[in-house]
Amino acid sequence: MLAKIIYRFKQFWFGMFSRYTKADVAFVRSYLNLEEQAIFNQLPGFDKKHAAVVARKMIDIAHDDYPHLDQRKLARLGLLHDIGKVVEKNSLITKSMLVIIRYFTPKLYEELAEKGRTNPRWRRYYIHKHHGSVGAELLRRIGVSAEILSIIKKHDPRVEPFGPDDPVELKILQEADSTY
């Protein structure tokens, strides 16, 4: 339990004090098309920075362990994996509260997420939990490939754990996303 608290505190600290830089902007522009960038740029700075960090980690993991994988695809997955969160419009504090509730009172979180399916008052819980599916739908509308959509949709292992038939890119995304 203490390890979870420390990990979450580090995440919060990173969100508070890291900055989405010009180098991050250039990185995003080198991998996302204009339509994808338009959606990506709706994310708050802390989520854009998180996505850039995850994308870079994915490239690093693949470089060491899976050099045959497509670096461009990995970067795009890392950058777009949380795109469904544009619907939430959360501040860092609100997002932190959602994460605290999710990790320390999971039953309550599940109940509120289910209520959020139909009740606008609890909608942010539903979106937070299902941001992979929400993001995949946003990206489908602009023509992102089905392969990328399926990985983004399944990227949260608490919603859908990694299975033996899943692509290795999903495993890499889950690893990179969980180490930040």
RAQUIJO-V855140 format. One line per field, one symbol per residue. ss: DSSP state (@ for helix, = for strand, . for the rest). phi: phi as a letter, one per 20 degrees, with the letter a starting at -180 (. if undefined). psi: psi as a letter, one per 40 degrees, with the letter a starting at -180 (. if undefined). A space follows every 10 residues. Layout:
ss: ???
phi: ???
psi: ???
This chain:
ss: .@@@@@@@@@ @@@@@@@... .@@@@@@@@@ @..@@@@@@@ ....@@@@@@ @@@@@@@@@@ @@@@@..... @@@@@@@@@@ ..@@@@@... .@@@@@@@@@ @@@@.@@@@@ @@@@@....@ @@@@@@@@@. @@@@@@@@@@ .....@@@@@ @@@....... .......@@@ @@@@@@@@..
phi: .fffffgfff ffgfffdecf dfffgfffff ddfffffffg feffgffffg ffffffffff gfgedbffff fffffffffe fdffffffle efffffffff ffedcgffgf ffffffgcdg fdgffffgfd fffffffgfg fdnfffffgf fffdfeffeb ffdfefffff fffffffedd
psi: dddddddddd ddddddeiih idddddddde diiddddddd eeiidddddd dddddddddd dddddgeeih ddddddddde dedeedddfi iddddddddd dddegddddd dddddedehd dedddddddf dddddddddd defiiddddd dddeeheddh ihideiiddd dddddddee.
